[in-house]
């Protein structure tokens, strides 16, 4: 544990951090991390949902170093593009849930969400329907921390103290497609640009979609000419289990799909928005500028990391390993629901799970208790323990994880 430093941590009570010191991560390998005192911990969260291929992959580091020696980056504004960035876009297009998709690169997940929100509105402007500006999200949903994503998400605490961030945002129930229909009937489809949907709600607490929900909201969007945006920042690049994307696994055919985290397994910051031909067409017909982009969107070094990351996922068949973890996590964690301090365990879809505590106030202290049992964990939602391991975590390590949580519960 370090003494106080100049760093202002995200999502933290900095008074408490200054008093107790930070948890300093010194290195990682596979499904483990080590602190600055040499103590080893099983990484239950793969960093922040992102280290899909595990820690310590020299292959990715070498690919980035080689790229930086050649050309570190060059903007892809106008007609410029680094060679590696173009190669990555073409490779991503081959695994896109919607054939013919275009790829717009960003610096991360929050960028990707804001990009999709802006593009949805601009698309309808180009289609002669400028009144379609409202973007709709779900309760419990998390869509990053930029202005649009914060306003769109369904976590009120993240919006407190900022005033109105964005007027044209609405929220519906997270688990009832009829709630979306009721909003459409109330305000009119001609005012709604897009509906944003996480296939599995992530930071809001790991909530799995009710049976048939995803297909139902997809069809509602189609029937009412509302863009269907699937937020796969968490579920993308294999975390959904067995497929590259939840959009593929559930045949969601998104108009846009936001991604980040697993694209590079977090080795370098990067995000990407997959844009279906329907939405891209007006902007590729000629004569239209979309005045949007990021200096580091499609960073060449990040593109090199992504290509190496995708190589590893394919070569080591990590999509299948994620599917194995789907079953293994469910098998080992579900029995924890019998503990009196546990309200429920949410698992069984993708390499994610949540152990929901009865008393949400216990969540943050419980994270510290987990460390005493050799587990690096994190609280998510209202009093849940987030589980989202690297795909290289073995069934034996999953058993260790469940045992550590059980011992920490007492």
C-alpha positions as CSV (number, residue, x, y, z in Angstrom):
1,X,0.0,0.0,0.0
2,X,1.4,3.3,-1.1
3,X,1.3,6.6,0.9
4,X,-0.7,9.5,-0.5
5,X,0.3,10.7,-3.9
6,X,-0.7,13.4,-6.4
7,X,-3.0,11.0,-8.3
8,X,-6.7,11.7,-8.2
9,X,-8.3,8.2,-8.7
10,X,-11.5,7.7,-10.6
11,X,-14.7,6.6,-8.8
12,X,-13.1,7.0,-5.4
13,X,-13.5,8.6,-2.0
14,X,-10.1,10.3,-2.1
15,X,-10.2,11.1,1.6
16,X,-10.3,7.4,2.3
17,X,-7.7,6.6,-0.3
18,X,-5.3,9.3,1.2
19,X,-5.9,7.9,4.7
20,X,-5.5,4.2,3.9
21,X,-3.1,4.4,0.8
22,X,-3.5,3.1,-2.6
23,X,-3.4,-0.6,-3.7
24,X,-0.4,-0.5,-6.0
25,X,-0.3,-3.1,-8.8
26,X,3.3,-3.9,-9.8
27,X,2.9,-6.6,-12.4
28,X,0.6,-9.2,-13.8
29,X,0.8,-12.6,-15.4
30,X,-2.1,-14.7,-16.8
31,X,-4.9,-14.5,-14.3
32,X,-2.8,-13.1,-11.4
33,X,-1.5,-9.6,-10.3
34,X,1.1,-8.7,-7.7
35,X,1.2,-5.7,-5.4
36,X,4.2,-3.6,-4.6
37,X,5.0,-5.8,-1.7
38,X,5.2,-8.9,-3.7
39,X,1.8,-10.4,-2.7
40,X,0.0,-12.3,-5.4
41,X,-3.8,-12.0,-6.1
42,X,-6.1,-13.8,-8.4
43,X,-7.5,-11.1,-10.6
44,X,-11.3,-11.6,-10.5
45,X,-12.1,-8.7,-12.8
46,X,-9.4,-8.8,-15.6
47,X,-8.5,-5.2,-14.7
48,X,-11.8,-3.5,-15.5
49,X,-13.4,-6.2,-17.7
50,X,-10.7,-5.8,-20.3
51,X,-7.7,-8.2,-19.9
52,X,-9.4,-10.9,-22.0
53,X,-6.1,-12.6,-23.0
54,X,-4.6,-12.3,-19.5
55,X,-1.7,-10.2,-18.2
56,X,1.9,-10.2,-19.3
57,X,1.6,-11.0,-23.0
58,X,5.0,-10.0,-24.4
59,X,3.7,-10.7,-27.9
60,X,1.4,-7.6,-27.7
61,X,4.1,-5.5,-26.1
62,X,6.5,-6.4,-28.9
63,X,3.9,-5.6,-31.6
64,X,3.4,-2.2,-30.1
65,X,7.1,-1.5,-29.7
66,X,7.7,-2.5,-33.4
67,X,4.9,-0.2,-34.5
68,X,6.2,2.8,-32.4
69,X,9.6,2.3,-34.0
70,X,8.1,2.5,-37.5
71,X,5.5,5.3,-37.0
72,X,3.9,5.8,-33.6
73,X,0.7,7.3,-35.0
74,X,-0.7,9.6,-37.6
75,X,-4.2,11.1,-37.6
76,X,-6.8,9.4,-39.8
77,X,-8.6,12.7,-40.4
78,X,-9.3,13.5,-44.1
79,X,-7.7,10.9,-46.3
80,X,-4.8,10.0,-44.0
81,X,-4.5,6.6,-42.3
82,X,-1.6,4.7,-40.7
83,X,-1.1,1.3,-42.5
84,X,-1.7,-0.7,-39.4
85,X,-5.0,1.1,-38.6
86,X,-6.4,0.4,-42.0
87,X,-5.4,-3.3,-41.6
88,X,-7.2,-3.5,-38.3
89,X,-10.4,-1.9,-39.7
90,X,-10.5,-4.5,-42.5
91,X,-9.9,-7.3,-40.0
92,X,-12.7,-6.1,-37.7
93,X,-15.1,-5.9,-40.7
94,X,-14.6,-9.6,-41.3
95,X,-16.0,-10.4,-37.8
96,X,-18.6,-7.7,-37.7
97,X,-22.1,-9.0,-36.8
98,X,-23.5,-7.1,-39.8
99,X,-21.7,-7.7,-43.1
100,X,-20.4,-4.6,-44.8
101,X,-20.0,-2.7,-41.6
102,X,-17.7,0.3,-41.4
103,X,-15.3,0.8,-38.5
104,X,-14.9,4.2,-36.7
105,X,-12.0,4.2,-34.2
106,X,-12.1,6.0,-30.8
107,X,-9.9,6.2,-27.8
108,X,-12.1,4.1,-25.6
109,X,-15.6,3.0,-24.6
110,X,-16.9,6.4,-23.5
111,X,-15.7,7.8,-26.8
112,X,-17.5,5.0,-28.6
113,X,-20.8,5.7,-26.9
114,X,-20.7,9.5,-27.6
115,X,-19.7,8.8,-31.2
116,X,-22.8,6.5,-31.6
117,X,-25.1,9.1,-30.0
118,X,-23.9,11.9,-32.2
119,X,-23.9,9.7,-35.4
120,X,-27.5,8.5,-34.6
121,X,-28.7,12.1,-34.6
122,X,-26.7,13.1,-37.6
123,X,-27.9,10.1,-39.5
124,X,-31.5,11.2,-39.1
125,X,-30.6,14.7,-40.0
126,X,-29.2,13.4,-43.3
127,X,-32.3,11.3,-43.8
128,X,-34.5,14.4,-43.6
129,X,-35.9,13.6,-40.1
130,X,-34.1,16.1,-37.8
131,X,-36.7,15.8,-35.1
132,X,-35.4,12.3,-34.2
133,X,-32.9,13.4,-31.5
134,X,-33.8,11.6,-28.3
135,X,-31.5,8.7,-27.3
136,X,-33.0,6.1,-25.0
137,X,-31.2,4.0,-22.4
138,X,-32.2,1.5,-19.6
139,X,-32.2,1.6,-15.8
140,X,-29.1,0.2,-14.3
141,X,-27.2,0.6,-17.6
142,X,-23.7,2.1,-17.8
143,X,-22.5,3.8,-21.0
144,X,-19.3,5.4,-20.0
145,X,-18.5,8.8,-18.5
146,X,-18.7,11.4,-21.3
147,X,-21.7,13.7,-21.2
148,X,-23.9,11.7,-23.6
149,X,-23.1,8.4,-22.0
150,X,-23.6,9.7,-18.4
151,X,-27.0,11.2,-19.4
152,X,-28.0,8.1,-21.3
153,X,-27.1,5.6,-18.6
154,X,-29.5,4.4,-15.9
155,X,-27.4,5.1,-12.8
156,X,-28.7,8.2,-11.1
157,X,-25.8,8.5,-8.7
158,X,-23.4,9.1,-11.7
159,X,-25.5,12.1,-12.8
160,X,-25.9,13.8,-9.4
161,X,-24.4,17.3,-9.0
162,X,-23.9,18.1,-12.7
163,X,-27.3,19.7,-13.6
164,X,-28.9,18.6,-16.8
165,X,-26.2,17.0,-18.9
166,X,-28.2,16.4,-22.1
167,X,-31.8,17.2,-22.6
168,X,-32.6,14.6,-25.3
169,X,-32.1,11.5,-23.2
170,X,-34.7,9.1,-21.8
171,X,-34.6,6.0,-19.6
172,X,-36.8,2.9,-19.6
173,X,-37.0,-0.2,-17.5
174,X,-34.0,-2.5,-17.9
175,X,-35.9,-5.8,-18.1
176,X,-39.2,-5.0,-19.8
177,X,-39.5,-4.4,-23.6
178,X,-43.0,-3.0,-23.1
179,X,-41.4,-0.1,-21.2
180,X,-39.7,0.9,-24.5
181,X,-43.0,0.6,-26.4
182,X,-44.8,2.7,-23.8
183,X,-42.2,5.5,-24.2
184,X,-42.5,5.3,-28.0
185,X,-46.3,5.6,-27.7
186,X,-45.9,8.5,-25.3
187,X,-43.4,10.7,-27.1
188,X,-43.6,9.4,-30.7
189,X,-41.1,7.4,-32.7
190,X,-40.5,10.5,-34.8
191,X,-38.6,12.0,-31.8
192,X,-36.4,9.0,-31.0
193,X,-33.0,8.6,-32.7
194,X,-31.7,5.5,-31.0
195,X,-32.1,2.9,-28.3
196,X,-28.9,1.9,-26.5
197,X,-28.7,-1.6,-25.0
198,X,-26.0,-3.6,-23.2
199,X,-26.6,-7.3,-23.9
200,X,-25.5,-8.0,-20.3
201,X,-25.6,-5.0,-18.0
202,X,-22.1,-4.6,-16.8
203,X,-21.0,-1.9,-14.3
204,X,-24.6,-1.5,-13.2
205,X,-24.3,-4.9,-11.4
206,X,-24.0,-7.7,-14.0
207,X,-27.7,-8.3,-14.9
208,X,-28.5,-10.9,-17.5
209,X,-31.2,-10.1,-20.1
210,X,-34.6,-11.8,-19.5
211,X,-35.3,-14.6,-21.9
212,X,-36.3,-13.1,-25.3
213,X,-35.7,-9.5,-24.2
214,X,-32.9,-8.7,-26.7
215,X,-34.8,-10.0,-29.7
216,X,-37.9,-8.2,-28.6
217,X,-36.3,-4.7,-28.3
218,X,-34.4,-5.3,-31.6
219,X,-37.8,-5.9,-33.3
220,X,-39.4,-2.9,-31.6
221,X,-36.6,-0.7,-32.9
222,X,-37.0,-2.1,-36.4
223,X,-40.8,-1.7,-36.4
224,X,-40.6,1.9,-35.3
225,X,-37.5,3.0,-37.4
226,X,-35.3,3.6,-34.3
227,X,-31.6,2.9,-34.5
228,X,-30.6,-0.1,-32.4
229,X,-27.3,0.5,-30.7
230,X,-25.7,-2.4,-28.9
231,X,-23.1,-1.5,-26.3
232,X,-20.6,-4.3,-26.3
233,X,-17.8,-2.5,-24.5
234,X,-17.9,-5.2,-21.9
235,X,-19.4,-8.2,-23.8
236,X,-17.4,-7.7,-27.0
237,X,-14.4,-9.6,-28.3
238,X,-15.3,-12.9,-26.6
239,X,-16.6,-12.1,-23.1
240,X,-20.1,-13.1,-24.1
241,X,-18.8,-16.7,-24.5
242,X,-18.3,-18.7,-27.7
243,X,-18.7,-15.8,-30.1
244,X,-16.9,-12.6,-30.8
245,X,-20.0,-10.6,-29.9
246,X,-23.3,-10.9,-28.2
247,X,-24.8,-9.3,-31.3
248,X,-23.6,-12.5,-33.2
249,X,-24.7,-14.9,-30.4
250,X,-28.2,-13.4,-30.3
251,X,-28.5,-12.3,-33.9
252,X,-29.1,-8.7,-32.9
253,X,-28.1,-7.1,-36.3
254,X,-27.3,-3.8,-34.6
255,X,-27.3,-0.5,-36.5
256,X,-24.3,0.4,-34.5
257,X,-22.2,-1.5,-32.0
258,X,-19.9,0.2,-29.5
259,X,-16.7,-1.6,-28.4
260,X,-13.4,-1.0,-26.5
261,X,-11.9,-3.0,-23.6
262,X,-11.4,-6.4,-25.2
263,X,-10.3,-5.0,-28.5
264,X,-6.8,-4.6,-27.2
265,X,-7.3,-6.5,-23.9
266,X,-6.5,-3.2,-22.3
267,X,-2.9,-3.2,-23.3
268,X,-3.3,0.2,-25.0
269,X,-6.4,2.4,-24.9
270,X,-8.7,1.9,-28.0
271,X,-12.3,1.7,-29.0
272,X,-14.3,1.1,-32.1
273,X,-17.8,1.7,-33.3
274,X,-19.1,-0.8,-35.9
275,X,-21.5,0.9,-38.2
276,X,-24.0,-1.0,-40.4
277,X,-24.2,-0.2,-44.1
278,X,-27.7,1.4,-43.6
279,X,-26.2,4.1,-41.3
280,X,-22.9,4.6,-43.1
281,X,-24.5,4.9,-46.6
282,X,-25.5,8.6,-46.5
283,X,-21.9,9.5,-45.4
284,X,-20.2,7.4,-48.0
285,X,-22.3,8.6,-51.0
286,X,-20.1,11.7,-51.4
287,X,-20.5,15.4,-50.5
288,X,-21.2,14.9,-46.8
289,X,-18.7,15.7,-44.0
290,X,-19.2,14.2,-40.6
291,X,-17.3,16.6,-38.4
292,X,-16.3,14.2,-35.7
293,X,-13.2,12.3,-34.7
294,X,-10.5,11.9,-32.1
295,X,-6.8,12.7,-32.3
296,X,-5.9,9.3,-31.1
297,X,-8.8,7.4,-32.7
298,X,-7.2,4.4,-34.5
299,X,-3.8,5.1,-32.9
300,X,-1.3,3.0,-34.9
301,X,0.3,1.6,-31.7
302,X,-3.1,0.6,-30.4
303,X,-4.0,-1.0,-33.7
304,X,-0.8,-3.1,-33.5
305,X,-1.9,-4.2,-30.0
306,X,-5.4,-5.0,-31.2
307,X,-4.1,-7.1,-34.1
308,X,-1.8,-9.1,-31.8
309,X,-4.6,-9.5,-29.3
310,X,-6.9,-10.9,-32.0
311,X,-4.2,-13.2,-33.1
312,X,-3.9,-14.6,-29.6
313,X,-7.7,-15.0,-29.2
314,X,-7.9,-17.0,-32.5
315,X,-4.7,-19.0,-32.0
316,X,-5.5,-20.1,-28.5
317,X,-9.2,-20.6,-29.2
318,X,-10.1,-18.2,-26.3
319,X,-13.7,-17.7,-27.5
320,X,-14.2,-21.4,-26.5
321,X,-12.4,-20.8,-23.3
322,X,-14.7,-17.9,-22.5
323,X,-17.7,-20.3,-23.1
324,X,-16.0,-22.8,-20.7
325,X,-15.8,-20.0,-18.1
326,X,-19.5,-19.3,-18.6
327,X,-20.2,-22.8,-17.2
328,X,-17.4,-22.9,-14.7
329,X,-18.2,-19.6,-13.1
330,X,-21.9,-20.7,-12.8
331,X,-21.0,-24.1,-11.3
332,X,-18.6,-22.7,-8.7
333,X,-20.3,-19.4,-7.8
334,X,-24.0,-20.3,-7.8
335,X,-23.7,-22.2,-4.5
336,X,-22.6,-19.0,-2.7
337,X,-26.2,-17.9,-3.0
338,X,-26.9,-20.1,0.1
339,X,-24.7,-17.9,2.3
340,X,-26.8,-15.6,4.6
341,X,-24.8,-12.6,3.5
342,X,-25.5,-13.2,-0.2
343,X,-28.8,-12.2,-1.7
344,X,-28.2,-13.9,-5.1
345,X,-25.6,-14.9,-7.6
346,X,-26.1,-13.8,-11.2
347,X,-24.2,-16.0,-13.7
348,X,-24.7,-18.4,-16.6
349,X,-24.2,-16.1,-19.6
350,X,-20.7,-15.2,-20.7
351,X,-17.5,-15.0,-18.7
352,X,-19.2,-12.7,-16.2
353,X,-20.9,-13.1,-12.8
354,X,-22.0,-11.1,-9.8
355,X,-22.2,-12.1,-6.1
356,X,-24.9,-9.8,-4.7
357,X,-24.6,-9.0,-1.0
358,X,-27.7,-8.6,1.1
359,X,-26.3,-5.4,2.6
360,X,-24.9,-3.1,-0.2
361,X,-23.0,-1.1,2.5
362,X,-20.8,-4.2,3.0
363,X,-19.5,-4.2,-0.6
364,X,-16.5,-1.8,-0.3
365,X,-15.2,-3.3,3.0
366,X,-15.7,-6.8,1.4
367,X,-13.3,-5.9,-1.4
368,X,-10.6,-5.3,1.2
369,X,-11.5,-8.6,2.9
370,X,-11.1,-10.4,-0.4
371,X,-7.6,-9.1,-0.7
372,X,-6.7,-10.8,2.6
373,X,-7.7,-14.0,0.9
374,X,-5.6,-13.5,-2.2
375,X,-8.3,-12.1,-4.5
376,X,-8.4,-8.7,-6.3
377,X,-12.1,-7.9,-6.7
378,X,-14.3,-4.9,-7.3
379,X,-17.8,-3.8,-6.3
380,X,-20.3,-3.1,-9.0
381,X,-23.9,-1.9,-9.1
382,X,-25.5,-1.8,-5.6
383,X,-23.5,-4.1,-3.5
384,X,-22.4,-6.7,-5.9
385,X,-19.0,-8.3,-6.4
386,X,-18.0,-8.1,-10.1
387,X,-16.5,-11.3,-11.6
388,X,-15.1,-11.0,-15.1
389,X,-11.8,-13.0,-15.3
390,X,-9.3,-13.3,-18.1
391,X,-10.2,-16.1,-20.5
392,X,-7.1,-17.9,-19.5
393,X,-8.3,-18.5,-16.0
394,X,-8.5,-22.2,-15.4
395,X,-11.4,-24.2,-13.8
396,X,-9.0,-24.8,-10.8
397,X,-8.5,-21.0,-10.5
398,X,-12.3,-20.5,-10.6
399,X,-12.6,-23.0,-7.8
400,X,-10.0,-21.0,-5.8
401,X,-11.9,-17.8,-6.6
402,X,-15.1,-19.2,-5.3
403,X,-13.4,-20.6,-2.2
404,X,-11.7,-17.3,-1.5
405,X,-15.1,-15.5,-1.7
406,X,-16.6,-18.1,0.6
407,X,-13.9,-17.7,3.2
408,X,-14.1,-13.9,3.0
409,X,-17.9,-14.1,3.6
410,X,-17.1,-16.0,6.9
